[in-house]
Amino acid sequence: YTTIRWKSKISGHASLEVFDALGRKVKTLIDEFRQQGNYTEYFDSEELPSGTYFNHLKVGNNVTTIKMIIMK
């Protein structure tokens, strides 16, 4: 499991998706309205092979992408 902590300074529709190195979406962790605040999401990567992945977080018009490496 991987823990993803994030903070939103605004309220709005939030989506947190995981993409592989080829840009294919492998998992949607959240896709809902969130109030401003601190959040913790848990990502079960058990079914994914080792490799480089990207967490794509979008809240309103704010977008953040974070690189993640899964090693087994």
N, CA, C and O atoms as a Tripos MOL2 file, in Angstrom:
@<TRIPOS>MOLECULE
protein
  288   287    72     0     0
PROTEIN
NO_CHARGES

@<TRIPOS>ATOM
      1 N           0.8230   -1.1860    0.0000 N.3       1 TYR1
      2 CA          0.0000    0.0000    0.0000 C.3       1 TYR1
      3 C           0.8690    1.2520    0.0000 C.2       1 TYR1
      4 O           1.9760    1.2650    0.5390 O.2       1 TYR1
      5 N           0.3410    2.2920   -0.6140 N.am      2 THR2
      6 CA          1.0050    3.5860   -0.6350 C.3       2 THR2
      7 C           0.0490    4.6160   -0.0620 C.2       2 THR2
      8 O          -1.1450    4.5960   -0.3600 O.2       2 THR2
      9 N           0.5690    5.5080    0.7540 N.am      3 THR3
     10 CA         -0.2310    6.5750    1.3330 C.3       3 THR3
     11 C           0.0210    7.8560    0.5580 C.2       3 THR3
     12 O           1.1680    8.2580    0.3650 O.2       3 THR3
     13 N          -1.0400    8.4870    0.1200 N.am      4 ILE4
     14 CA         -0.9350    9.7460   -0.6180 C.3       4 ILE4
     15 C          -1.6190   10.8120    0.2270 C.2       4 ILE4
     16 O          -2.8320   10.7680    0.4330 O.2       4 ILE4
     17 N          -0.8330   11.7710    0.7160 N.am      5 ARG5
     18 CA         -1.3720   12.8620    1.5170 C.3       5 ARG5
     19 C          -1.4000   14.1180    0.6640 C.2       5 ARG5
     20 O          -0.4460   14.4130   -0.0560 O.2       5 ARG5
     21 N          -2.4980   14.8540    0.7500 N.am      6 TRP6
     22 CA         -2.5990   16.0870   -0.0170 C.3       6 TRP6
     23 C          -3.4630   17.0990    0.7100 C.2       6 TRP6
     24 O          -4.2840   16.7560    1.5620 O.2       6 TRP6
     25 N          -3.2540   18.3590    0.3480 N.am      7 LYS7
     26 CA         -3.9810   19.4610    0.9670 C.3       7 LYS7
     27 C          -4.6030   20.3040   -0.1300 C.2       7 LYS7
     28 O          -3.9520   20.6260   -1.1240 O.2       7 LYS7
     29 N          -5.8650   20.6590    0.0540 N.am      8 SER8
     30 CA         -6.5390   21.5270   -0.8900 C.3       8 SER8
     31 C          -6.8670   22.8480   -0.2090 C.2       8 SER8
     32 O          -7.4580   22.8710    0.8710 O.2       8 SER8
     33 N          -6.4850   23.9330   -0.8410 N.am      9 LYS9
     34 CA         -6.7810   25.2540   -0.3060 C.3       9 LYS9
     35 C          -8.1530   25.7510   -0.7440 C.2       9 LYS9
     36 O          -8.6270   26.7850   -0.2750 O.2       9 LYS9
     37 N          -8.7910   25.0020   -1.6530 N.am     10 ILE10
     38 CA        -10.1110   25.3820   -2.1430 C.3      10 ILE10
     39 C         -11.0480   24.1800   -2.0770 C.2      10 ILE10
     40 O         -10.6040   23.0320   -2.0500 O.2      10 ILE10
     41 N         -12.3390   24.4590   -2.0520 N.am     11 SER11
     42 CA        -13.3430   23.4080   -2.1750 C.3      11 SER11
     43 C         -13.6640   23.2500   -3.6510 C.2      11 SER11
     44 O         -13.6340   24.2240   -4.4030 O.2      11 SER11
     45 N         -13.9680   22.0330   -4.0660 N.am     12 GLY12
     46 CA        -14.3250   21.8060   -5.4580 C.3      12 GLY12
     47 C         -14.2900   20.3380   -5.8070 C.2      12 GLY12
     48 O         -13.9900   19.4890   -4.9680 O.2      12 GLY12
     49 N         -14.6020   20.0510   -7.0610 N.am     13 HIS13
     50 CA        -14.5560   18.6720   -7.5300 C.3      13 HIS13
     51 C         -13.1010   18.2250   -7.5560 C.2      13 HIS13
     52 O         -12.2500   18.9060   -8.1280 O.2      13 HIS13
     53 N         -12.8150   17.0900   -6.9420 N.am     14 ALA14
     54 CA        -11.4570   16.5680   -6.8680 C.3      14 ALA14
     55 C         -11.3790   15.2180   -7.5650 C.2      14 ALA14
     56 O         -12.2740   14.3830   -7.4300 O.2      14 ALA14
     57 N         -10.3090   15.0170   -8.3060 N.am     15 SER15
     58 CA        -10.0520   13.7010   -8.8850 C.3      15 SER15
     59 C          -8.5850   13.3540   -8.6490 C.2      15 SER15
     60 O          -7.6930   14.1830   -8.8320 O.2      15 SER15
     61 N          -8.3640   12.1350   -8.2450 N.am     16 LEU16
     62 CA         -7.0160   11.6140   -8.0390 C.3      16 LEU16
     63 C          -6.9260   10.3160   -8.8220 C.2      16 LEU16
     64 O          -7.5850    9.3280   -8.5000 O.2      16 LEU16
     65 N          -6.1000   10.3400   -9.8540 N.am     17 GLU17
     66 CA         -5.9770    9.1910  -10.7430 C.3      17 GLU17
     67 C          -4.5180    8.7750  -10.8390 C.2      17 GLU17
     68 O          -3.6130    9.5970  -10.6930 O.2      17 GLU17
     69 N          -4.3040    7.4990  -11.0860 N.am     18 VAL18
     70 CA         -2.9590    6.9480  -11.2330 C.3      18 VAL18
     71 C          -2.7850    6.4980  -12.6810 C.2      18 VAL18
     72 O          -3.6270    5.7860  -13.2290 O.2      18 VAL18
     73 N          -1.6800    6.9260  -13.2910 N.am     19 PHE19
     74 CA         -1.3590    6.5760  -14.6800 C.3      19 PHE19
     75 C          -0.0400    5.8400  -14.7310 C.2      19 PHE19
     76 O           0.8430    6.0860  -13.9090 O.2      19 PHE19
     77 N           0.1070    4.9350  -15.6920 N.am     20 ASP20
     78 CA          1.3890    4.2610  -15.8790 C.3      20 ASP20
     79 C           2.3010    5.1500  -16.7240 C.2      20 ASP20
     80 O           1.9040    6.2370  -17.1420 O.2      20 ASP20
     81 N           3.5150    4.6840  -16.9700 N.am     21 ALA21
     82 CA          4.5080    5.4850  -17.7020 C.3      21 ALA21
     83 C           4.1050    5.7360  -19.1510 C.2      21 ALA21
     84 O           4.6430    6.6430  -19.7850 O.2      21 ALA21
     85 N           3.1690    4.9510  -19.6900 N.am     22 LEU22
     86 CA          2.7010    5.1570  -21.0540 C.3      22 LEU22
     87 C           1.4760    6.0610  -21.1220 C.2      22 LEU22
     88 O           0.9340    6.2960  -22.2020 O.2      22 LEU22
     89 N           1.0350    6.5730  -19.9580 N.am     23 GLY23
     90 CA         -0.0930    7.4850  -19.9250 C.3      23 GLY23
     91 C          -1.4540    6.8180  -19.8290 C.2      23 GLY23
     92 O          -2.4800    7.4800  -19.9820 O.2      23 GLY23
     93 N          -1.4730    5.5120  -19.5770 N.am     24 ARG24
     94 CA         -2.7450    4.7970  -19.4300 C.3      24 ARG24
     95 C          -3.2230    4.8860  -17.9850 C.2      24 ARG24
     96 O          -2.4550    4.6470  -17.0530 O.2      24 ARG24
     97 N          -4.4880    5.2270  -17.8070 N.am     25 LYS25
     98 CA         -5.0430    5.2960  -16.4540 C.3      25 LYS25
     99 C          -5.1860    3.8870  -15.9070 C.2      25 LYS25
    100 O          -5.7910    3.0260  -16.5460 O.2      25 LYS25
    101 N          -4.6270    3.6500  -14.7190 N.am     26 VAL26
    102 CA         -4.7000    2.3250  -14.1100 C.3      26 VAL26
    103 C          -5.6470    2.2940  -12.9040 C.2      26 VAL26
    104 O          -6.0940    1.2230  -12.4930 O.2      26 VAL26
    105 N          -5.9540    3.4760  -12.3360 N.am     27 LYS27
    106 CA         -6.8320    3.4950  -11.1610 C.3      27 LYS27
    107 C          -7.3380    4.9070  -10.9050 C.2      27 LYS27
    108 O          -6.6020    5.8810  -11.0630 O.2      27 LYS27
    109 N          -8.5960    5.0060  -10.5100 N.am     28 THR28
    110 CA         -9.1600    6.2700  -10.0340 C.3      28 THR28
    111 C          -9.3770    6.1150   -8.5350 C.2      28 THR28
    112 O         -10.1420    5.2560   -8.0970 O.2      28 THR28
    113 N          -8.6980    6.9510   -7.7510 N.am     29 LEU29
    114 CA         -8.8060    6.8540   -6.3010 C.3      29 LEU29
    115 C          -9.9480    7.7040   -5.7540 C.2      29 LEU29
    116 O         -10.6540    7.2740   -4.8420 O.2      29 LEU29
    117 N         -10.1340    8.8960   -6.2960 N.am     30 ILE30
    118 CA        -11.2750    9.7230   -5.9080 C.3      30 ILE30
    119 C         -11.7950   10.4560   -7.1340 C.2      30 ILE30
    120 O         -11.0530   10.7520   -8.0710 O.2      30 ILE30
    121 N         -13.0870   10.7400   -7.1010 N.am     31 ASP31
    122 CA        -13.7370   11.5040   -8.1670 C.3      31 ASP31
    123 C         -15.0270   12.0590   -7.5690 C.2      31 ASP31
    124 O         -16.1230   11.5720   -7.8460 O.2      31 ASP31
    125 N         -14.8620   13.1060   -6.7280 N.am     32 GLU32
    126 CA        -16.0040   13.6350   -5.9920 C.3      32 GLU32
    127 C         -15.7160   15.0440   -5.4780 C.2      32 GLU32
    128 O         -14.5790   15.5110   -5.5410 O.2      32 GLU32
    129 N         -16.7300   15.7090   -4.9780 N.am     33 PHE33
    130 CA        -16.5620   17.0300   -4.3960 C.3      33 PHE33
    131 C         -15.8670   16.8940   -3.0450 C.2      33 PHE33
    132 O         -16.2070   16.0200   -2.2470 O.2      33 PHE33
    133 N         -14.8940   17.7610   -2.7980 N.am     34 ARG34
    134 CA        -14.1910   17.7840   -1.5130 C.3      34 ARG34
    135 C         -14.1090   19.2190   -1.0060 C.2      34 ARG34
    136 O         -13.9070   20.1540   -1.7810 O.2      34 ARG34
    137 N         -14.2690   19.3780    0.2970 N.am     35 GLN35
    138 CA        -14.0790   20.6740    0.9440 C.3      35 GLN35
    139 C         -12.5830   20.9440    1.0640 C.2      35 GLN35
    140 O         -11.7730   20.0230    0.9670 O.2      35 GLN35
    141 N         -12.2220   22.1920    1.2720 N.am     36 GLN36
    142 CA        -10.8010   22.4860    1.4960 C.3      36 GLN36
    143 C         -10.3590   21.7680    2.7620 C.2      36 GLN36
    144 O         -11.1500   21.5750    3.6850 O.2      36 GLN36
    145 N          -9.0930   21.3740    2.7980 N.am     37 GLY37
    146 CA         -8.5820   20.6770    3.9660 C.3      37 GLY37
    147 C          -7.4950   19.6810    3.6070 C.2      37 GLY37
    148 O          -7.0240   19.6290    2.4710 O.2      37 GLY37
    149 N          -7.1080   18.8940    4.5990 N.am     38 ASN38
    150 CA         -6.0690   17.8770    4.4480 C.3      38 ASN38
    151 C          -6.7190   16.5100    4.2470 C.2      38 ASN38
    152 O          -7.7210   16.1820    4.8830 O.2      38 ASN38
    153 N          -6.1310   15.7280    3.3560 N.am     39 TYR39
    154 CA         -6.6840   14.4150    3.0360 C.3      39 TYR39
    155 C          -5.5850   13.3650    2.9600 C.2      39 TYR39
    156 O          -4.4300   13.6670    2.6610 O.2      39 TYR39
    157 N          -5.9720   12.1350    3.2360 N.am     40 THR40
    158 CA         -5.0900   10.9900    3.0990 C.3      40 THR40
    159 C          -5.8270    9.9380    2.2910 C.2      40 THR40
    160 O          -6.9450    9.5500    2.6300 O.2      40 THR40
    161 N          -5.1950    9.4810    1.2220 N.am     41 GLU41
    162 CA         -5.7710    8.4160    0.3890 C.3      41 GLU41
    163 C          -4.8140    7.2280    0.4330 C.2      41 GLU41
    164 O          -3.5980    7.4040    0.5080 O.2      41 GLU41
    165 N          -5.3630    6.0330    0.3850 N.am     42 TYR42
    166 CA         -4.5640    4.8130    0.3890 C.3      42 TYR42
    167 C          -4.6920    4.1290   -0.9680 C.2      42 TYR42
    168 O          -5.7930    3.9070   -1.4730 O.2      42 TYR42
    169 N          -3.5550    3.8060   -1.5330 N.am     43 PHE43
    170 CA         -3.5060    3.2090   -2.8560 C.3      43 PHE43
    171 C          -2.9450    1.8010   -2.7500 C.2      43 PHE43
    172 O          -1.7970    1.6140   -2.3480 O.2      43 PHE43
    173 N          -3.7540    0.8090   -3.1100 N.am     44 ASP44
    174 CA         -3.3300   -0.5880   -3.1010 C.3      44 ASP44
    175 C          -2.7260   -0.8980   -4.4710 C.2      44 ASP44
    176 O          -3.4430   -0.9960   -5.4670 O.2      44 ASP44
    177 N          -1.4180   -1.0490   -4.5100 N.am     45 SER45
    178 CA         -0.7160   -1.2930   -5.7760 C.3      45 SER45
    179 C          -0.4060   -2.7750   -5.9780 C.2      45 SER45
    180 O           0.4160   -3.1270   -6.8230 O.2      45 SER45
    181 N          -1.0520   -3.6280   -5.2180 N.am     46 GLU46
    182 CA         -0.7980   -5.0720   -5.2680 C.3      46 GLU46
    183 C          -0.9040   -5.6480   -6.6800 C.2      46 GLU46
    184 O          -0.0940   -6.4860   -7.0750 O.2      46 GLU46
    185 N          -1.9050   -5.1950   -7.4400 N.am     47 GLU47
    186 CA         -2.1430   -5.7710   -8.7640 C.3      47 GLU47
    187 C          -1.2690   -5.1650   -9.8570 C.2      47 GLU47
    188 O          -1.3130   -5.6220  -10.9990 O.2      47 GLU47
    189 N          -0.4820   -4.1510   -9.5340 N.am     48 LEU48
    190 CA          0.3520   -3.4960  -10.5490 C.3      48 LEU48
    191 C           1.7770   -4.0260  -10.5270 C.2      48 LEU48
    192 O           2.3050   -4.3480   -9.4620 O.2      48 LEU48
    193 N           2.3980   -4.1190  -11.6850 N.am     49 PRO49
    194 CA          3.8010   -4.5340  -11.7160 C.3      49 PRO49
    195 C           4.7100   -3.3940  -11.2660 C.2      49 PRO49
    196 O           4.2940   -2.2360  -11.2120 O.2      49 PRO49
    197 N           5.9440   -3.7340  -10.9490 N.am     50 SER50
    198 CA          6.9320   -2.7050  -10.6130 C.3      50 SER50
    199 C           7.0640   -1.7460  -11.7830 C.2      50 SER50
    200 O           6.9310   -2.1360  -12.9430 O.2      50 SER50
    201 N           7.3280   -0.4850  -11.4610 N.am     51 GLY51
    202 CA          7.5030    0.4890  -12.5260 C.3      51 GLY51
    203 C           7.2480    1.9030  -12.0550 C.2      51 GLY51
    204 O           7.0600    2.1500  -10.8640 O.2      51 GLY51
    205 N           7.2430    2.8240  -12.9900 N.am     52 THR52
    206 CA          7.0100    4.2330  -12.7190 C.3      52 THR52
    207 C           5.5510    4.5650  -12.9900 C.2      52 THR52
    208 O           4.9870    4.1770  -14.0140 O.2      52 THR52
    209 N           4.9570    5.2840  -12.0590 N.am     53 TYR53
    210 CA          3.5610    5.6890  -12.1670 C.3      53 TYR53
    211 C           3.4530    7.1630  -11.7990 C.2      53 TYR53
    212 O           4.3680    7.7360  -11.2080 O.2      53 TYR53
    213 N           2.3280    7.7680  -12.1550 N.am     54 PHE54
    214 CA          2.1180    9.1800  -11.8740 C.3      54 PHE54
    215 C           0.7570    9.3720  -11.2260 C.2      54 PHE54
    216 O          -0.2560    8.8860  -11.7290 O.2      54 PHE54
    217 N           0.7440   10.0890  -10.0980 N.am     55 ASN55
    218 CA         -0.4900   10.4700   -9.4280 C.3      55 ASN55
    219 C          -0.9080   11.8140   -9.9930 C.2      55 ASN55
    220 O          -0.1400   12.7740   -9.9320 O.2      55 ASN55
    221 N          -2.0960   11.9000  -10.5360 N.am     56 HIS56
    222 CA         -2.6060   13.1280  -11.1360 C.3      56 HIS56
    223 C          -3.7640   13.6170  -10.2720 C.2      56 HIS56
    224 O          -4.8380   13.0170  -10.2570 O.2      56 HIS56
    225 N          -3.5310   14.7200   -9.5500 N.am     57 LEU57
    226 CA         -4.5350   15.2890   -8.6520 C.3      57 LEU57
    227 C          -5.0530   16.5870   -9.2460 C.2      57 LEU57
    228 O          -4.2780   17.4840   -9.5760 O.2      57 LEU57
    229 N          -6.3650   16.6790   -9.3780 N.am     58 LYS58
    230 CA         -6.9900   17.8960   -9.8910 C.3      58 LYS58
    231 C          -8.1060   18.3080   -8.9430 C.2      58 LYS58
    232 O          -9.0060   17.5220   -8.6490 O.2      58 LYS58
    233 N          -8.0380   19.5580   -8.4620 N.am     59 VAL59
    234 CA         -9.0910   20.1460   -7.6350 C.3      59 VAL59
    235 C          -9.4390   21.4780   -8.2690 C.2      59 VAL59
    236 O          -8.6120   22.3890   -8.3040 O.2      59 VAL59
    237 N         -10.6650   21.5960   -8.7720 N.am     60 GLY60
    238 CA        -11.0340   22.8090   -9.5130 C.3      60 GLY60
    239 C         -10.1300   22.9360  -10.7280 C.2      60 GLY60
    240 O         -10.0520   22.0160  -11.5420 O.2      60 GLY60
    241 N          -9.4510   24.0610  -10.8590 N.am     61 ASN61
    242 CA         -8.5130   24.2760  -11.9660 C.3      61 ASN61
    243 C          -7.0680   23.9940  -11.5900 C.2      61 ASN61
    244 O          -6.1720   24.1480  -12.4190 O.2      61 ASN61
    245 N          -6.8270   23.5790  -10.3380 N.am     62 ASN62
    246 CA         -5.4690   23.2940   -9.8660 C.3      62 ASN62
    247 C          -5.1100   21.8420  -10.1550 C.2      62 ASN62
    248 O          -5.8650   20.9270   -9.8260 O.2      62 ASN62
    249 N          -3.9560   21.6450  -10.7730 N.am     63 VAL63
    250 CA         -3.5140   20.3020  -11.1550 C.3      63 VAL63
    251 C          -2.0990   20.0640  -10.6230 C.2      63 VAL63
    252 O          -1.2230   20.9200  -10.7440 O.2      63 VAL63
    253 N          -1.8980   18.8950  -10.0350 N.am     64 THR64
    254 CA         -0.5840   18.4840   -9.5420 C.3      64 THR64
    255 C          -0.3240   17.0550  -10.0030 C.2      64 THR64
    256 O          -1.1960   16.1920   -9.8970 O.2      64 THR64
    257 N           0.8740   16.8110  -10.5130 N.am     65 THR65
    258 CA          1.2740   15.4550  -10.8970 C.3      65 THR65
    259 C           2.5220   15.0740  -10.1200 C.2      65 THR65
    260 O           3.4930   15.8290  -10.0730 O.2      65 THR65
    261 N           2.4880   13.8930   -9.5110 N.am     66 ILE66
    262 CA          3.6110   13.4220   -8.7000 C.3      66 ILE66
    263 C           4.0550   12.0590   -9.2070 C.2      66 ILE66
    264 O           3.2310   11.1740   -9.4410 O.2      66 ILE66
    265 N           5.3490   11.8980   -9.3720 N.am     67 LYS67
    266 CA          5.9340   10.6340   -9.8180 C.3      67 LYS67
    267 C           6.0040    9.6490   -8.6510 C.2      67 LYS67
    268 O           6.3330   10.0270   -7.5270 O.2      67 LYS67
    269 N           5.6900    8.3840   -8.9300 N.am     68 MET68
    270 CA          5.7040    7.3470   -7.9180 C.3      68 MET68
    271 C           6.3660    6.1100   -8.5320 C.2      68 MET68
    272 O           6.0780    5.7470   -9.6730 O.2      68 MET68
    273 N           7.2370    5.4780   -7.7810 N.am     69 ILE69
    274 CA          7.9000    4.2570   -8.2510 C.3      69 ILE69
    275 C           7.4500    3.0960   -7.3630 C.2      69 ILE69
    276 O           7.5480    3.1510   -6.1370 O.2      69 ILE69
    277 N           6.9580    2.0540   -8.0120 N.am     70 ILE70
    278 CA          6.5390    0.8430   -7.2930 C.3      70 ILE70
    279 C           7.6010   -0.2090   -7.5110 C.2      70 ILE70
    280 O           7.9360   -0.5540   -8.6440 O.2      70 ILE70
    281 N           8.1360   -0.7220   -6.3870 N.am     71 MET71
    282 CA          9.1670   -1.7790   -6.4600 C.3      71 MET71
    283 C           8.6650   -2.9620   -5.6530 C.2      71 MET71
    284 O           8.2220   -2.8100   -4.5140 O.2      71 MET71
    285 N           8.7380   -4.1320   -6.2480 N.am     72 LYS72
    286 CA          8.2890   -5.3520   -5.5610 C.3      72 LYS72
    287 C           9.4200   -6.3360   -5.4520 C.2      72 LYS72
    288 O           9.2410   -7.4240   -4.9050 O.2      72 LYS72
@<TRIPOS>BOND
     1     1     2 1
     2     2     3 1
     3     3     4 2
     4     3     5 am
     5     5     6 1
     6     6     7 1
     7     7     8 2
     8     7     9 am
     9     9    10 1
    10    10    11 1
    11    11    12 2
    12    11    13 am
    13    13    14 1
    14    14    15 1
    15    15    16 2
    16    15    17 am
    17    17    18 1
    18    18    19 1
    19    19    20 2
    20    19    21 am
    21    21    22 1
    22    22    23 1
    23    23    24 2
    24    23    25 am
    25    25    26 1
    26    26    27 1
    27    27    28 2
    28    27    29 am
    29    29    30 1
    30    30    31 1
    31    31    32 2
    32    31    33 am
    33    33    34 1
    34    34    35 1
    35    35    36 2
    36    35    37 am
    37    37    38 1
    38    38    39 1
    39    39    40 2
    40    39    41 am
    41    41    42 1
    42    42    43 1
    43    43    44 2
    44    43    45 am
    45    45    46 1
    46    46    47 1
    47    47    48 2
    48    47    49 am
    49    49    50 1
    50    50    51 1
    51    51    52 2
    52    51    53 am
    53    53    54 1
    54    54    55 1
    55    55    56 2
    56    55    57 am
    57    57    58 1
    58    58    59 1
    59    59    60 2
    60    59    61 am
    61    61    62 1
    62    62    63 1
    63    63    64 2
    64    63    65 am
    65    65    66 1
    66    66    67 1
    67    67    68 2
    68    67    69 am
    69    69    70 1
    70    70    71 1
    71    71    72 2
    72    71    73 am
    73    73    74 1
    74    74    75 1
    75    75    76 2
    76    75    77 am
    77    77    78 1
    78    78    79 1
    79    79    80 2
    80    79    81 am
    81    81    82 1
    82    82    83 1
    83    83    84 2
    84    83    85 am
    85    85    86 1
    86    86    87 1
    87    87    88 2
    88    87    89 am
    89    89    90 1
    90    90    91 1
    91    91    92 2
    92    91    93 am
    93    93    94 1
    94    94    95 1
    95    95    96 2
    96    95    97 am
    97    97    98 1
    98    98    99 1
    99    99   100 2
   100    99   101 am
   101   101   102 1
   102   102   103 1
   103   103   104 2
   104   103   105 am
   105   105   106 1
   106   106   107 1
   107   107   108 2
   108   107   109 am
   109   109   110 1
   110   110   111 1
   111   111   112 2
   112   111   113 am
   113   113   114 1
   114   114   115 1
   115   115   116 2
   116   115   117 am
   117   117   118 1
   118   118   119 1
   119   119   120 2
   120   119   121 am
   121   121   122 1
   122   122   123 1
   123   123   124 2
   124   123   125 am
   125   125   126 1
   126   126   127 1
   127   127   128 2
   128   127   129 am
   129   129   130 1
   130   130   131 1
   131   131   132 2
   132   131   133 am
   133   133   134 1
   134   134   135 1
   135   135   136 2
   136   135   137 am
   137   137   138 1
   138   138   139 1
   139   139   140 2
   140   139   141 am
   141   141   142 1
   142   142   143 1
   143   143   144 2
   144   143   145 am
   145   145   146 1
   146   146   147 1
   147   147   148 2
   148   147   149 am
   149   149   150 1
   150   150   151 1
   151   151   152 2
   152   151   153 am
   153   153   154 1
   154   154   155 1
   155   155   156 2
   156   155   157 am
   157   157   158 1
   158   158   159 1
   159   159   160 2
   160   159   161 am
   161   161   162 1
   162   162   163 1
   163   163   164 2
   164   163   165 am
   165   165   166 1
   166   166   167 1
   167   167   168 2
   168   167   169 am
   169   169   170 1
   170   170   171 1
   171   171   172 2
   172   171   173 am
   173   173   174 1
   174   174   175 1
   175   175   176 2
   176   175   177 am
   177   177   178 1
   178   178   179 1
   179   179   180 2
   180   179   181 am
   181   181   182 1
   182   182   183 1
   183   183   184 2
   184   183   185 am
   185   185   186 1
   186   186   187 1
   187   187   188 2
   188   187   189 am
   189   189   190 1
   190   190   191 1
   191   191   192 2
   192   191   193 am
   193   193   194 1
   194   194   195 1
   195   195   196 2
   196   195   197 am
   197   197   198 1
   198   198   199 1
   199   199   200 2
   200   199   201 am
   201   201   202 1
   202   202   203 1
   203   203   204 2
   204   203   205 am
   205   205   206 1
   206   206   207 1
   207   207   208 2
   208   207   209 am
   209   209   210 1
   210   210   211 1
   211   211   212 2
   212   211   213 am
   213   213   214 1
   214   214   215 1
   215   215   216 2
   216   215   217 am
   217   217   218 1
   218   218   219 1
   219   219   220 2
   220   219   221 am
   221   221   222 1
   222   222   223 1
   223   223   224 2
   224   223   225 am
   225   225   226 1
   226   226   227 1
   227   227   228 2
   228   227   229 am
   229   229   230 1
   230   230   231 1
   231   231   232 2
   232   231   233 am
   233   233   234 1
   234   234   235 1
   235   235   236 2
   236   235   237 am
   237   237   238 1
   238   238   239 1
   239   239   240 2
   240   239   241 am
   241   241   242 1
   242   242   243 1
   243   243   244 2
   244   243   245 am
   245   245   246 1
   246   246   247 1
   247   247   248 2
   248   247   249 am
   249   249   250 1
   250   250   251 1
   251   251   252 2
   252   251   253 am
   253   253   254 1
   254   254   255 1
   255   255   256 2
   256   255   257 am
   257   257   258 1
   258   258   259 1
   259   259   260 2
   260   259   261 am
   261   261   262 1
   262   262   263 1
   263   263   264 2
   264   263   265 am
   265   265   266 1
   266   266   267 1
   267   267   268 2
   268   267   269 am
   269   269   270 1
   270   270   271 1
   271   271   272 2
   272   271   273 am
   273   273   274 1
   274   274   275 1
   275   275   276 2
   276   275   277 am
   277   277   278 1
   278   278   279 1
   279   279   280 2
   280   279   281 am
   281   281   282 1
   282   282   283 1
   283   283   284 2
   284   283   285 am
   285   285   286 1
   286   286   287 1
   287   287   288 2
@<TRIPOS>SUBSTRUCTURE
     1 TYR1         2 RESIDUE 1 A TYR
     2 THR2         6 RESIDUE 1 A THR
     3 THR3        10 RESIDUE 1 A THR
     4 ILE4        14 RESIDUE 1 A ILE
     5 ARG5        18 RESIDUE 1 A ARG
     6 TRP6        22 RESIDUE 1 A TRP
     7 LYS7        26 RESIDUE 1 A LYS
     8 SER8        30 RESIDUE 1 A SER
     9 LYS9        34 RESIDUE 1 A LYS
    10 ILE10       38 RESIDUE 1 A ILE
    11 SER11       42 RESIDUE 1 A SER
    12 GLY12       46 RESIDUE 1 A GLY
    13 HIS13       50 RESIDUE 1 A HIS
    14 ALA14       54 RESIDUE 1 A ALA
    15 SER15       58 RESIDUE 1 A SER
    16 LEU16       62 RESIDUE 1 A LEU
    17 GLU17       66 RESIDUE 1 A GLU
    18 VAL18       70 RESIDUE 1 A VAL
    19 PHE19       74 RESIDUE 1 A PHE
    20 ASP20       78 RESIDUE 1 A ASP
    21 ALA21       82 RESIDUE 1 A ALA
    22 LEU22       86 RESIDUE 1 A LEU
    23 GLY23       90 RESIDUE 1 A GLY
    24 ARG24       94 RESIDUE 1 A ARG
    25 LYS25       98 RESIDUE 1 A LYS
    26 VAL26      102 RESIDUE 1 A VAL
    27 LYS27      106 RESIDUE 1 A LYS
    28 THR28      110 RESIDUE 1 A THR
    29 LEU29      114 RESIDUE 1 A LEU
    30 ILE30      118 RESIDUE 1 A ILE
    31 ASP31      122 RESIDUE 1 A ASP
    32 GLU32      126 RESIDUE 1 A GLU
    33 PHE33      130 RESIDUE 1 A PHE
    34 ARG34      134 RESIDUE 1 A ARG
    35 GLN35      138 RESIDUE 1 A GLN
    36 GLN36      142 RESIDUE 1 A GLN
    37 GLY37      146 RESIDUE 1 A GLY
    38 ASN38      150 RESIDUE 1 A ASN
    39 TYR39      154 RESIDUE 1 A TYR
    40 THR40      158 RESIDUE 1 A THR
    41 GLU41      162 RESIDUE 1 A GLU
    42 TYR42      166 RESIDUE 1 A TYR
    43 PHE43      170 RESIDUE 1 A PHE
    44 ASP44      174 RESIDUE 1 A ASP
    45 SER45      178 RESIDUE 1 A SER
    46 GLU46      182 RESIDUE 1 A GLU
    47 GLU47      186 RESIDUE 1 A GLU
    48 LEU48      190 RESIDUE 1 A LEU
    49 PRO49      194 RESIDUE 1 A PRO
    50 SER50      198 RESIDUE 1 A SER
    51 GLY51      202 RESIDUE 1 A GLY
    52 THR52      206 RESIDUE 1 A THR
    53 TYR53      210 RESIDUE 1 A TYR
    54 PHE54      214 RESIDUE 1 A PHE
    55 ASN55      218 RESIDUE 1 A ASN
    56 HIS56      222 RESIDUE 1 A HIS
    57 LEU57      226 RESIDUE 1 A LEU
    58 LYS58      230 RESIDUE 1 A LYS
    59 VAL59      234 RESIDUE 1 A VAL
    60 GLY60      238 RESIDUE 1 A GLY
    61 ASN61      242 RESIDUE 1 A ASN
    62 ASN62      246 RESIDUE 1 A ASN
    63 VAL63      250 RESIDUE 1 A VAL
    64 THR64      254 RESIDUE 1 A THR
    65 THR65      258 RESIDUE 1 A THR
    66 ILE66      262 RESIDUE 1 A ILE
    67 LYS67      266 RESIDUE 1 A LYS
    68 MET68      270 RESIDUE 1 A MET
    69 ILE69      274 RESIDUE 1 A ILE
    70 ILE70      278 RESIDUE 1 A ILE
    71 MET71      282 RESIDUE 1 A MET
    72 LYS72      286 RESIDUE 1 A LYS
